[in-house]
Amino acid sequence: MAACERVLIDAGLNSTLHANGTDIEGEWDTVFAAIKRCHEVVHGMGVPSIFTTVKVGTRIDRDQTMEQKVKSVQEKMER
């Protein structure tokens, strides 16, 4: 995971590592190129098999960051 985190940082992506994976925020092509690069790097380290699960969320009505989504829930909980 550390190798992939470096790839995401090098790609200039906003990412959040957590116990069950990593949230990645950015432009479509950049995100998927970074995921591909993660596989290349980890295979290059001698790992023969990698399994990656990807969930994708997009929205076109407004801009909203991962941080804003979390903040919205936290604000609702304070009410």
N, CA, C and O atoms as a Maestro MAE file, in Angstrom:
{
 s_m_m2io_version
 :::
 2.0.0
}

f_m_ct {
 s_m_title
 :::
 protein
 m_atom[316] {
  # First column is atom index #
  i_m_mmod_type
  r_m_x_coord
  r_m_y_coord
  r_m_z_coord
  i_m_residue_number
  s_m_chain_name
  s_m_pdb_residue_name
  s_m_pdb_atom_name
  i_m_atomic_number
  :::
  1 25 0.819 -1.196 0.000 1 A "MET " " N  " 7
  2 3 0.000 0.000 0.000 1 A "MET " " CA " 6
  3 2 0.860 1.255 0.000 1 A "MET " " C  " 6
  4 15 0.492 2.266 -0.599 1 A "MET " " O  " 8
  5 25 1.997 1.190 0.669 2 A "ALA " " N  " 7
  6 3 2.873 2.364 0.706 2 A "ALA " " CA " 6
  7 2 3.335 2.740 -0.692 2 A "ALA " " C  " 6
  8 15 3.426 3.923 -1.021 2 A "ALA " " O  " 8
  9 25 3.627 1.741 -1.517 3 A "ALA " " N  " 7
  10 3 4.064 2.019 -2.887 3 A "ALA " " CA " 6
  11 2 2.957 2.707 -3.674 3 A "ALA " " C  " 6
  12 15 3.226 3.626 -4.447 3 A "ALA " " O  " 8
  13 25 1.730 2.277 -3.488 4 A "CYS " " N  " 7
  14 3 0.603 2.905 -4.195 4 A "CYS " " CA " 6
  15 2 0.339 4.312 -3.673 4 A "CYS " " C  " 6
  16 15 0.004 5.207 -4.448 4 A "CYS " " O  " 8
  17 25 0.486 4.511 -2.384 5 A "GLU " " N  " 7
  18 3 0.310 5.856 -1.838 5 A "GLU " " CA " 6
  19 2 1.310 6.816 -2.467 5 A "GLU " " C  " 6
  20 15 0.975 7.963 -2.761 5 A "GLU " " O  " 8
  21 25 2.541 6.347 -2.675 6 A "ARG " " N  " 7
  22 3 3.551 7.189 -3.333 6 A "ARG " " CA " 6
  23 2 3.124 7.519 -4.760 6 A "ARG " " C  " 6
  24 15 3.295 8.651 -5.211 6 A "ARG " " O  " 8
  25 25 2.572 6.544 -5.468 7 A "VAL " " N  " 7
  26 3 2.100 6.763 -6.840 7 A "VAL " " CA " 6
  27 2 1.014 7.839 -6.848 7 A "VAL " " C  " 6
  28 15 1.035 8.733 -7.694 7 A "VAL " " O  " 8
  29 25 0.079 7.760 -5.924 8 A "LEU " " N  " 7
  30 3 -1.025 8.728 -5.870 8 A "LEU " " CA " 6
  31 2 -0.506 10.128 -5.558 8 A "LEU " " C  " 6
  32 15 -0.965 11.110 -6.141 8 A "LEU " " O  " 8
  33 25 0.439 10.214 -4.652 9 A "ILE " " N  " 7
  34 3 1.037 11.517 -4.325 9 A "ILE " " CA " 6
  35 2 1.771 12.078 -5.531 9 A "ILE " " C  " 6
  36 15 1.631 13.255 -5.863 9 A "ILE " " O  " 8
  37 25 2.555 11.227 -6.185 10 A "ASP " " N  " 7
  38 3 3.302 11.662 -7.372 10 A "ASP " " CA " 6
  39 2 2.374 12.114 -8.497 10 A "ASP " " C  " 6
  40 15 2.738 12.973 -9.300 10 A "ASP " " O  " 8
  41 25 1.172 11.531 -8.552 11 A "ALA " " N  " 7
  42 3 0.193 11.904 -9.578 11 A "ALA " " CA " 6
  43 2 -0.532 13.203 -9.219 11 A "ALA " " C  " 6
  44 15 -1.296 13.733 -10.025 11 A "ALA " " O  " 8
  45 25 -0.293 13.709 -8.018 12 A "GLY " " N  " 7
  46 3 -0.936 14.949 -7.592 12 A "GLY " " CA " 6
  47 2 -2.382 14.783 -7.192 12 A "GLY " " C  " 6
  48 15 -3.149 15.745 -7.200 12 A "GLY " " O  " 8
  49 25 -2.762 13.554 -6.837 13 A "LEU " " N  " 7
  50 3 -4.152 13.284 -6.484 13 A "LEU " " CA " 6
  51 2 -4.390 13.478 -4.998 13 A "LEU " " C  " 6
  52 15 -3.492 13.279 -4.180 13 A "LEU " " O  " 8
  53 25 -5.607 13.869 -4.661 14 A "ASN " " N  " 7
  54 3 -6.038 13.945 -3.273 14 A "ASN " " CA " 6
  55 2 -6.503 12.542 -2.892 14 A "ASN " " C  " 6
  56 15 -7.428 12.009 -3.505 14 A "ASN " " O  " 8
  57 25 -5.869 11.941 -1.886 15 A "SER " " N  " 7
  58 3 -6.268 10.603 -1.471 15 A "SER " " CA " 6
  59 2 -6.309 10.518 0.039 15 A "SER " " C  " 6
  60 15 -5.605 11.246 0.740 15 A "SER " " O  " 8
  61 25 -7.146 9.617 0.530 16 A "THR " " N  " 7
  62 3 -7.274 9.386 1.958 16 A "THR " " CA " 6
  63 2 -7.170 7.892 2.203 16 A "THR " " C  " 6
  64 15 -8.037 7.128 1.779 16 A "THR " " O  " 8
  65 25 -6.123 7.474 2.880 17 A "LEU " " N  " 7
  66 3 -5.920 6.081 3.240 17 A "LEU " " CA " 6
  67 2 -6.725 5.790 4.497 17 A "LEU " " C  " 6
  68 15 -6.698 6.567 5.452 17 A "LEU " " O  " 8
  69 25 -7.447 4.664 4.496 18 A "HIS " " N  " 7
  70 3 -8.174 4.253 5.696 18 A "HIS " " CA " 6
  71 2 -8.086 2.748 5.838 18 A "HIS " " C  " 6
  72 15 -7.468 2.084 5.006 18 A "HIS " " O  " 8
  73 25 -8.683 2.207 6.862 19 A "ALA " " N  " 7
  74 3 -8.515 0.792 7.203 19 A "ALA " " CA " 6
  75 2 -8.985 -0.165 6.105 19 A "ALA " " C  " 6
  76 15 -8.480 -1.284 6.008 19 A "ALA " " O  " 8
  77 25 -9.930 0.252 5.291 20 A "ASN " " N  " 7
  78 3 -10.498 -0.637 4.285 20 A "ASN " " CA " 6
  79 2 -10.194 -0.223 2.856 20 A "ASN " " C  " 6
  80 15 -10.845 -0.699 1.926 20 A "ASN " " O  " 8
  81 25 -9.220 0.651 2.665 21 A "GLY " " N  " 7
  82 3 -8.877 1.057 1.310 21 A "GLY " " CA " 6
  83 2 -8.373 2.475 1.248 21 A "GLY " " C  " 6
  84 15 -7.886 3.027 2.234 21 A "GLY " " O  " 8
  85 25 -8.498 3.053 0.079 22 A "THR " " N  " 7
  86 3 -8.048 4.412 -0.157 22 A "THR " " CA " 6
  87 2 -9.083 5.134 -1.014 22 A "THR " " C  " 6
  88 15 -9.480 4.639 -2.069 22 A "THR " " O  " 8
  89 25 -9.512 6.294 -0.559 23 A "ASP " " N  " 7
  90 3 -10.375 7.151 -1.373 23 A "ASP " " CA " 6
  91 2 -9.469 8.027 -2.214 23 A "ASP " " C  " 6
  92 15 -8.494 8.590 -1.717 23 A "ASP " " O  " 8
  93 25 -9.799 8.138 -3.501 24 A "ILE " " N  " 7
  94 3 -9.000 8.947 -4.417 24 A "ILE " " CA " 6
  95 2 -9.911 9.956 -5.086 24 A "ILE " " C  " 6
  96 15 -11.009 9.617 -5.529 24 A "ILE " " O  " 8
  97 25 -9.457 11.190 -5.158 25 A "GLU " " N  " 7
  98 3 -10.237 12.263 -5.758 25 A "GLU " " CA " 6
  99 2 -9.414 12.925 -6.850 25 A "GLU " " C  " 6
  100 15 -8.256 13.282 -6.633 25 A "GLU " " O  " 8
  101 25 -10.012 13.088 -8.022 26 A "GLY " " N  " 7
  102 3 -9.316 13.758 -9.106 26 A "GLY " " CA " 6
  103 2 -10.008 13.548 -10.427 26 A "GLY " " C  " 6
  104 15 -11.098 12.983 -10.499 26 A "GLY " " O  " 8
  105 25 -9.355 14.014 -11.468 27 A "GLU " " N  " 7
  106 3 -9.900 13.862 -12.811 27 A "GLU " " CA " 6
  107 2 -9.847 12.400 -13.241 27 A "GLU " " C  " 6
  108 15 -8.910 11.674 -12.909 27 A "GLU " " O  " 8
  109 25 -10.863 11.983 -13.983 28 A "TRP " " N  " 7
  110 3 -11.047 10.600 -14.415 28 A "TRP " " CA " 6
  111 2 -9.761 9.971 -14.957 28 A "TRP " " C  " 6
  112 15 -9.306 8.944 -14.454 28 A "TRP " " O  " 8
  113 25 -9.188 10.586 -15.973 29 A "ASP " " N  " 7
  114 3 -8.007 10.006 -16.629 29 A "ASP " " CA " 6
  115 2 -6.814 9.919 -15.679 29 A "ASP " " C  " 6
  116 15 -6.057 8.950 -15.718 29 A "ASP " " O  " 8
  117 25 -6.647 10.914 -14.839 30 A "THR " " N  " 7
  118 3 -5.531 10.919 -13.897 30 A "THR " " CA " 6
  119 2 -5.699 9.825 -12.853 30 A "THR " " C  " 6
  120 15 -4.741 9.129 -12.516 30 A "THR " " O  " 8
  121 25 -6.911 9.672 -12.344 31 A "VAL " " N  " 7
  122 3 -7.183 8.639 -11.336 31 A "VAL " " CA " 6
  123 2 -6.922 7.253 -11.901 31 A "VAL " " C  " 6
  124 15 -6.236 6.445 -11.275 31 A "VAL " " O  " 8
  125 25 -7.466 6.972 -13.081 32 A "PHE " " N  " 7
  126 3 -7.317 5.627 -13.632 32 A "PHE " " CA " 6
  127 2 -5.896 5.350 -14.110 32 A "PHE " " C  " 6
  128 15 -5.441 4.207 -14.074 32 A "PHE " " O  " 8
  129 25 -5.202 6.379 -14.551 33 A "ALA " " N  " 7
  130 3 -3.786 6.199 -14.898 33 A "ALA " " CA " 6
  131 2 -2.982 5.868 -13.640 33 A "ALA " " C  " 6
  132 15 -2.059 5.055 -13.690 33 A "ALA " " O  " 8
  133 25 -3.325 6.491 -12.523 34 A "ALA " " N  " 7
  134 3 -2.626 6.222 -11.267 34 A "ALA " " CA " 6
  135 2 -2.918 4.815 -10.766 34 A "ALA " " C  " 6
  136 15 -2.020 4.140 -10.263 34 A "ALA " " O  " 8
  137 25 -4.149 4.368 -10.896 35 A "ILE " " N  " 7
  138 3 -4.485 2.992 -10.500 35 A "ILE " " CA " 6
  139 2 -3.690 2.006 -11.350 35 A "ILE " " C  " 6
  140 15 -3.153 1.028 -10.830 35 A "ILE " " O  " 8
  141 25 -3.616 2.258 -12.644 36 A "LYS " " N  " 7
  142 3 -2.811 1.397 -13.522 36 A "LYS " " CA " 6
  143 2 -1.357 1.413 -13.076 36 A "LYS " " C  " 6
  144 15 -0.707 0.370 -13.019 36 A "LYS " " O  " 8
  145 25 -0.849 2.604 -12.760 37 A "ARG " " N  " 7
  146 3 0.545 2.728 -12.338 37 A "ARG " " CA " 6
  147 2 0.788 1.976 -11.025 37 A "ARG " " C  " 6
  148 15 1.847 1.374 -10.845 37 A "ARG " " O  " 8
  149 25 -0.178 2.009 -10.116 38 A "CYS " " N  " 7
  150 3 -0.058 1.234 -8.872 38 A "CYS " " CA " 6
  151 2 0.156 -0.239 -9.182 38 A "CYS " " C  " 6
  152 15 1.022 -0.881 -8.587 38 A "CYS " " O  " 8
  153 25 -0.625 -0.778 -10.107 39 A "HIS " " N  " 7
  154 3 -0.469 -2.181 -10.487 39 A "HIS " " CA " 6
  155 2 0.918 -2.429 -11.086 39 A "HIS " " C  " 6
  156 15 1.567 -3.427 -10.774 39 A "HIS " " O  " 8
  157 25 1.360 -1.524 -11.938 40 A "GLU " " N  " 7
  158 3 2.679 -1.692 -12.558 40 A "GLU " " CA " 6
  159 2 3.791 -1.699 -11.504 40 A "GLU " " C  " 6
  160 15 4.705 -2.522 -11.553 40 A "GLU " " O  " 8
  161 25 3.695 -0.772 -10.557 41 A "VAL " " N  " 7
  162 3 4.720 -0.662 -9.526 41 A "VAL " " CA " 6
  163 2 4.731 -1.902 -8.637 41 A "VAL " " C  " 6
  164 15 5.791 -2.459 -8.350 41 A "VAL " " O  " 8
  165 25 3.563 -2.326 -8.208 42 A "VAL " " N  " 7
  166 3 3.497 -3.476 -7.301 42 A "VAL " " CA " 6
  167 2 3.922 -4.759 -8.022 42 A "VAL " " C  " 6
  168 15 4.624 -5.585 -7.438 42 A "VAL " " O  " 8
  169 25 3.510 -4.937 -9.273 43 A "HIS " " N  " 7
  170 3 4.003 -6.086 -10.040 43 A "HIS " " CA " 6
  171 2 5.519 -6.013 -10.177 43 A "HIS " " C  " 6
  172 15 6.205 -7.033 -10.109 43 A "HIS " " O  " 8
  173 25 6.034 -4.815 -10.368 44 A "GLY " " N  " 7
  174 3 7.471 -4.621 -10.488 44 A "GLY " " CA " 6
  175 2 8.228 -4.986 -9.218 44 A "GLY " " C  " 6
  176 15 9.433 -5.238 -9.247 44 A "GLY " " O  " 8
  177 25 7.508 -5.012 -8.110 45 A "MET " " N  " 7
  178 3 8.105 -5.404 -6.835 45 A "MET " " CA " 6
  179 2 8.095 -6.926 -6.662 45 A "MET " " C  " 6
  180 15 8.532 -7.448 -5.637 45 A "MET " " O  " 8
  181 25 7.584 -7.633 -7.691 46 A "GLY " " N  " 7
  182 3 7.570 -9.090 -7.645 46 A "GLY " " CA " 6
  183 2 6.259 -9.714 -7.211 46 A "GLY " " C  " 6
  184 15 6.174 -10.934 -7.067 46 A "GLY " " O  " 8
  185 25 5.233 -8.898 -6.999 47 A "VAL " " N  " 7
  186 3 3.927 -9.433 -6.609 47 A "VAL " " CA " 6
  187 2 3.244 -9.968 -7.870 47 A "VAL " " C  " 6
  188 15 2.989 -9.201 -8.798 47 A "VAL " " O  " 8
  189 25 2.943 -11.272 -7.919 48 A "PRO " " N  " 7
  190 3 2.416 -11.852 -9.152 48 A "PRO " " CA " 6
  191 2 0.931 -11.586 -9.405 48 A "PRO " " C  " 6
  192 15 0.489 -11.627 -10.553 48 A "PRO " " O  " 8
  193 25 0.153 -11.314 -8.351 49 A "SER " " N  " 7
  194 3 -1.292 -11.175 -8.516 49 A "SER " " CA " 6
  195 2 -1.797 -10.033 -7.646 49 A "SER " " C  " 6
  196 15 -1.450 -9.936 -6.469 49 A "SER " " O  " 8
  197 25 -2.614 -9.176 -8.233 50 A "ILE " " N  " 7
  198 3 -3.190 -8.039 -7.515 50 A "ILE " " CA " 6
  199 2 -4.689 -8.020 -7.798 50 A "ILE " " C  " 6
  200 15 -5.116 -8.220 -8.935 50 A "ILE " " O  " 8
  201 25 -5.479 -7.780 -6.765 51 A "PHE " " N  " 7
  202 3 -6.928 -7.663 -6.911 51 A "PHE " " CA " 6
  203 2 -7.328 -6.274 -6.448 51 A "PHE " " C  " 6
  204 15 -7.082 -5.910 -5.298 51 A "PHE " " O  " 8
  205 25 -7.934 -5.503 -7.318 52 A "THR " " N  " 7
  206 3 -8.346 -4.142 -6.998 52 A "THR " " CA " 6
  207 2 -9.846 -3.988 -7.203 52 A "THR " " C  " 6
  208 15 -10.380 -4.377 -8.242 52 A "THR " " O  " 8
  209 25 -10.514 -3.429 -6.223 53 A "THR " " N  " 7
  210 3 -11.934 -3.121 -6.324 53 A "THR " " CA " 6
  211 2 -12.073 -1.613 -6.461 53 A "THR " " C  " 6
  212 15 -11.492 -0.861 -5.679 53 A "THR " " O  " 8
  213 25 -12.838 -1.170 -7.449 54 A "VAL " " N  " 7
  214 3 -12.998 0.259 -7.691 54 A "VAL " " CA " 6
  215 2 -14.485 0.609 -7.660 54 A "VAL " " C  " 6
  216 15 -15.295 -0.013 -8.347 54 A "VAL " " O  " 8
  217 25 -14.824 1.596 -6.866 55 A "LYS " " N  " 7
  218 3 -16.157 2.198 -6.882 55 A "LYS " " CA " 6
  219 2 -15.975 3.602 -7.425 55 A "LYS " " C  " 6
  220 15 -15.053 4.310 -7.018 55 A "LYS " " O  " 8
  221 25 -16.833 4.009 -8.330 56 A "VAL " " N  " 7
  222 3 -16.690 5.315 -8.964 56 A "VAL " " CA " 6
  223 2 -17.945 6.135 -8.718 56 A "VAL " " C  " 6
  224 15 -19.065 5.660 -8.906 56 A "VAL " " O  " 8
  225 25 -17.738 7.363 -8.296 57 A "GLY " " N  " 7
  226 3 -18.844 8.297 -8.140 57 A "GLY " " CA " 6
  227 2 -18.537 9.551 -8.933 57 A "GLY " " C  " 6
  228 15 -17.445 10.109 -8.835 57 A "GLY " " O  " 8
  229 25 -19.506 9.989 -9.715 58 A "THR " " N  " 7
  230 3 -19.355 11.246 -10.448 58 A "THR " " CA " 6
  231 2 -20.604 12.087 -10.221 58 A "THR " " C  " 6
  232 15 -21.678 11.565 -9.924 58 A "THR " " O  " 8
  233 25 -20.445 13.370 -10.361 59 A "ARG " " N  " 7
  234 3 -21.625 14.240 -10.338 59 A "ARG " " CA " 6
  235 2 -21.370 15.410 -11.276 59 A "ARG " " C  " 6
  236 15 -20.240 15.874 -11.430 59 A "ARG " " O  " 8
  237 25 -22.438 15.870 -11.893 60 A "ILE " " N  " 7
  238 3 -22.302 16.951 -12.866 60 A "ILE " " CA " 6
  239 2 -23.069 18.209 -12.458 60 A "ILE " " C  " 6
  240 15 -22.962 19.241 -13.120 60 A "ILE " " O  " 8
  241 25 -23.843 18.128 -11.371 61 A "ASP " " N  " 7
  242 3 -24.647 19.283 -10.983 61 A "ASP " " CA " 6
  243 2 -23.865 20.325 -10.194 61 A "ASP " " C  " 6
  244 15 -24.239 21.498 -10.173 61 A "ASP " " O  " 8
  245 25 -22.757 19.895 -9.531 62 A "ARG " " N  " 7
  246 3 -21.935 20.836 -8.776 62 A "ARG " " CA " 6
  247 2 -20.628 20.168 -8.401 62 A "ARG " " C  " 6
  248 15 -20.496 18.946 -8.467 62 A "ARG " " O  " 8
  249 25 -19.662 20.986 -8.006 63 A "ASP " " N  " 7
  250 3 -18.393 20.465 -7.504 63 A "ASP " " CA " 6
  251 2 -18.563 20.153 -6.027 63 A "ASP " " C  " 6
  252 15 -19.170 20.927 -5.287 63 A "ASP " " O  " 8
  253 25 -18.026 19.018 -5.601 64 A "GLN " " N  " 7
  254 3 -18.059 18.655 -4.186 64 A "GLN " " CA " 6
  255 2 -16.878 17.743 -3.889 64 A "GLN " " C  " 6
  256 15 -16.720 16.700 -4.523 64 A "GLN " " O  " 8
  257 25 -16.059 18.127 -2.937 65 A "THR " " N  " 7
  258 3 -14.895 17.325 -2.582 65 A "THR " " CA " 6
  259 2 -15.271 16.255 -1.555 65 A "THR " " C  " 6
  260 15 -16.347 16.299 -0.959 65 A "THR " " O  " 8
  261 25 -14.368 15.301 -1.362 66 A "MET " " N  " 7
  262 3 -14.578 14.284 -0.331 66 A "MET " " CA " 6
  263 2 -14.700 14.956 1.039 66 A "MET " " C  " 6
  264 15 -15.544 14.584 1.855 66 A "MET " " O  " 8
  265 25 -13.858 15.931 1.269 67 A "GLU " " N  " 7
  266 3 -13.869 16.645 2.549 67 A "GLU " " CA " 6
  267 2 -15.217 17.331 2.782 67 A "GLU " " C  " 6
  268 15 -15.737 17.317 3.897 67 A "GLU " " O  " 8
  269 25 -15.773 17.924 1.743 68 A "GLN " " N  " 7
  270 3 -17.068 18.593 1.876 68 A "GLN " " CA " 6
  271 2 -18.180 17.593 2.182 68 A "GLN " " C  " 6
  272 15 -19.095 17.898 2.947 68 A "GLN " " O  " 8
  273 25 -18.105 16.405 1.589 69 A "LYS " " N  " 7
  274 3 -19.108 15.371 1.871 69 A "LYS " " CA " 6
  275 2 -19.080 14.969 3.340 69 A "LYS " " C  " 6
  276 15 -20.128 14.866 3.977 69 A "LYS " " O  " 8
  277 25 -17.890 14.743 3.875 70 A "VAL " " N  " 7
  278 3 -17.747 14.360 5.278 70 A "VAL " " CA " 6
  279 2 -18.231 15.487 6.184 70 A "VAL " " C  " 6
  280 15 -18.942 15.240 7.158 70 A "VAL " " O  " 8
  281 25 -17.850 16.721 5.866 71 A "LYS " " N  " 7
  282 3 -18.252 17.875 6.666 71 A "LYS " " CA " 6
  283 2 -19.770 18.024 6.697 71 A "LYS " " C  " 6
  284 15 -20.335 18.372 7.734 71 A "LYS " " O  " 8
  285 25 -20.429 17.766 5.583 72 A "SER " " N  " 7
  286 3 -21.886 17.852 5.508 72 A "SER " " CA " 6
  287 2 -22.541 16.875 6.477 72 A "SER " " C  " 6
  288 15 -23.497 17.235 7.164 72 A "SER " " O  " 8
  289 25 -22.048 15.663 6.538 73 A "VAL " " N  " 7
  290 3 -22.600 14.663 7.452 73 A "VAL " " CA " 6
  291 2 -22.329 15.081 8.902 73 A "VAL " " C  " 6
  292 15 -23.210 14.967 9.755 73 A "VAL " " O  " 8
  293 25 -21.137 15.554 9.177 74 A "GLN " " N  " 7
  294 3 -20.790 15.963 10.537 74 A "GLN " " CA " 6
  295 2 -21.687 17.119 10.997 74 A "GLN " " C  " 6
  296 15 -22.131 17.143 12.146 74 A "GLN " " O  " 8
  297 25 -21.951 18.067 10.104 75 A "GLU " " N  " 7
  298 3 -22.820 19.189 10.447 75 A "GLU " " CA " 6
  299 2 -24.223 18.723 10.744 75 A "GLU " " C  " 6
  300 15 -24.858 19.239 11.664 75 A "GLU " " O  " 8
  301 25 -24.730 17.756 9.988 76 A "LYS " " N  " 7
  302 3 -26.072 17.218 10.222 76 A "LYS " " CA " 6
  303 2 -26.144 16.495 11.568 76 A "LYS " " C  " 6
  304 15 -27.178 16.530 12.236 76 A "LYS " " O  " 8
  305 25 -25.065 15.847 11.962 77 A "MET " " N  " 7
  306 3 -25.034 15.133 13.227 77 A "MET " " CA " 6
  307 2 -25.035 16.095 14.417 77 A "MET " " C  " 6
  308 15 -25.494 15.737 15.501 77 A "MET " " O  " 8
  309 25 -24.531 17.298 14.224 78 A "GLU " " N  " 7
  310 3 -24.481 18.294 15.295 78 A "GLU " " CA " 6
  311 2 -25.823 18.950 15.552 78 A "GLU " " C  " 6
  312 15 -26.020 19.581 16.590 78 A "GLU " " O  " 8
  313 25 -26.734 18.807 14.628 79 A "ARG " " N  " 7
  314 3 -28.053 19.461 14.763 79 A "ARG " " CA " 6
  315 2 -28.925 18.732 15.759 79 A "ARG " " C  " 6
  316 15 -30.062 19.139 15.998 79 A "ARG " " O  " 8
  :::
 }
 m_bond[315] {
  # First column is bond index #
  i_m_from
  i_m_to
  i_m_order
  :::
  1 1 2 1
  2 2 3 1
  3 3 4 2
  4 3 5 1
  5 5 6 1
  6 6 7 1
  7 7 8 2
  8 7 9 1
  9 9 10 1
  10 10 11 1
  11 11 12 2
  12 11 13 1
  13 13 14 1
  14 14 15 1
  15 15 16 2
  16 15 17 1
  17 17 18 1
  18 18 19 1
  19 19 20 2
  20 19 21 1
  21 21 22 1
  22 22 23 1
  23 23 24 2
  24 23 25 1
  25 25 26 1
  26 26 27 1
  27 27 28 2
  28 27 29 1
  29 29 30 1
  30 30 31 1
  31 31 32 2
  32 31 33 1
  33 33 34 1
  34 34 35 1
  35 35 36 2
  36 35 37 1
  37 37 38 1
  38 38 39 1
  39 39 40 2
  40 39 41 1
  41 41 42 1
  42 42 43 1
  43 43 44 2
  44 43 45 1
  45 45 46 1
  46 46 47 1
  47 47 48 2
  48 47 49 1
  49 49 50 1
  50 50 51 1
  51 51 52 2
  52 51 53 1
  53 53 54 1
  54 54 55 1
  55 55 56 2
  56 55 57 1
  57 57 58 1
  58 58 59 1
  59 59 60 2
  60 59 61 1
  61 61 62 1
  62 62 63 1
  63 63 64 2
  64 63 65 1
  65 65 66 1
  66 66 67 1
  67 67 68 2
  68 67 69 1
  69 69 70 1
  70 70 71 1
  71 71 72 2
  72 71 73 1
  73 73 74 1
  74 74 75 1
  75 75 76 2
  76 75 77 1
  77 77 78 1
  78 78 79 1
  79 79 80 2
  80 79 81 1
  81 81 82 1
  82 82 83 1
  83 83 84 2
  84 83 85 1
  85 85 86 1
  86 86 87 1
  87 87 88 2
  88 87 89 1
  89 89 90 1
  90 90 91 1
  91 91 92 2
  92 91 93 1
  93 93 94 1
  94 94 95 1
  95 95 96 2
  96 95 97 1
  97 97 98 1
  98 98 99 1
  99 99 100 2
  100 99 101 1
  101 101 102 1
  102 102 103 1
  103 103 104 2
  104 103 105 1
  105 105 106 1
  106 106 107 1
  107 107 108 2
  108 107 109 1
  109 109 110 1
  110 110 111 1
  111 111 112 2
  112 111 113 1
  113 113 114 1
  114 114 115 1
  115 115 116 2
  116 115 117 1
  117 117 118 1
  118 118 119 1
  119 119 120 2
  120 119 121 1
  121 121 122 1
  122 122 123 1
  123 123 124 2
  124 123 125 1
  125 125 126 1
  126 126 127 1
  127 127 128 2
  128 127 129 1
  129 129 130 1
  130 130 131 1
  131 131 132 2
  132 131 133 1
  133 133 134 1
  134 134 135 1
  135 135 136 2
  136 135 137 1
  137 137 138 1
  138 138 139 1
  139 139 140 2
  140 139 141 1
  141 141 142 1
  142 142 143 1
  143 143 144 2
  144 143 145 1
  145 145 146 1
  146 146 147 1
  147 147 148 2
  148 147 149 1
  149 149 150 1
  150 150 151 1
  151 151 152 2
  152 151 153 1
  153 153 154 1
  154 154 155 1
  155 155 156 2
  156 155 157 1
  157 157 158 1
  158 158 159 1
  159 159 160 2
  160 159 161 1
  161 161 162 1
  162 162 163 1
  163 163 164 2
  164 163 165 1
  165 165 166 1
  166 166 167 1
  167 167 168 2
  168 167 169 1
  169 169 170 1
  170 170 171 1
  171 171 172 2
  172 171 173 1
  173 173 174 1
  174 174 175 1
  175 175 176 2
  176 175 177 1
  177 177 178 1
  178 178 179 1
  179 179 180 2
  180 179 181 1
  181 181 182 1
  182 182 183 1
  183 183 184 2
  184 183 185 1
  185 185 186 1
  186 186 187 1
  187 187 188 2
  188 187 189 1
  189 189 190 1
  190 190 191 1
  191 191 192 2
  192 191 193 1
  193 193 194 1
  194 194 195 1
  195 195 196 2
  196 195 197 1
  197 197 198 1
  198 198 199 1
  199 199 200 2
  200 199 201 1
  201 201 202 1
  202 202 203 1
  203 203 204 2
  204 203 205 1
  205 205 206 1
  206 206 207 1
  207 207 208 2
  208 207 209 1
  209 209 210 1
  210 210 211 1
  211 211 212 2
  212 211 213 1
  213 213 214 1
  214 214 215 1
  215 215 216 2
  216 215 217 1
  217 217 218 1
  218 218 219 1
  219 219 220 2
  220 219 221 1
  221 221 222 1
  222 222 223 1
  223 223 224 2
  224 223 225 1
  225 225 226 1
  226 226 227 1
  227 227 228 2
  228 227 229 1
  229 229 230 1
  230 230 231 1
  231 231 232 2
  232 231 233 1
  233 233 234 1
  234 234 235 1
  235 235 236 2
  236 235 237 1
  237 237 238 1
  238 238 239 1
  239 239 240 2
  240 239 241 1
  241 241 242 1
  242 242 243 1
  243 243 244 2
  244 243 245 1
  245 245 246 1
  246 246 247 1
  247 247 248 2
  248 247 249 1
  249 249 250 1
  250 250 251 1
  251 251 252 2
  252 251 253 1
  253 253 254 1
  254 254 255 1
  255 255 256 2
  256 255 257 1
  257 257 258 1
  258 258 259 1
  259 259 260 2
  260 259 261 1
  261 261 262 1
  262 262 263 1
  263 263 264 2
  264 263 265 1
  265 265 266 1
  266 266 267 1
  267 267 268 2
  268 267 269 1
  269 269 270 1
  270 270 271 1
  271 271 272 2
  272 271 273 1
  273 273 274 1
  274 274 275 1
  275 275 276 2
  276 275 277 1
  277 277 278 1
  278 278 279 1
  279 279 280 2
  280 279 281 1
  281 281 282 1
  282 282 283 1
  283 283 284 2
  284 283 285 1
  285 285 286 1
  286 286 287 1
  287 287 288 2
  288 287 289 1
  289 289 290 1
  290 290 291 1
  291 291 292 2
  292 291 293 1
  293 293 294 1
  294 294 295 1
  295 295 296 2
  296 295 297 1
  297 297 298 1
  298 298 299 1
  299 299 300 2
  300 299 301 1
  301 301 302 1
  302 302 303 1
  303 303 304 2
  304 303 305 1
  305 305 306 1
  306 306 307 1
  307 307 308 2
  308 307 309 1
  309 309 310 1
  310 310 311 1
  311 311 312 2
  312 311 313 1
  313 313 314 1
  314 314 315 1
  315 315 316 2
  :::
 }
}
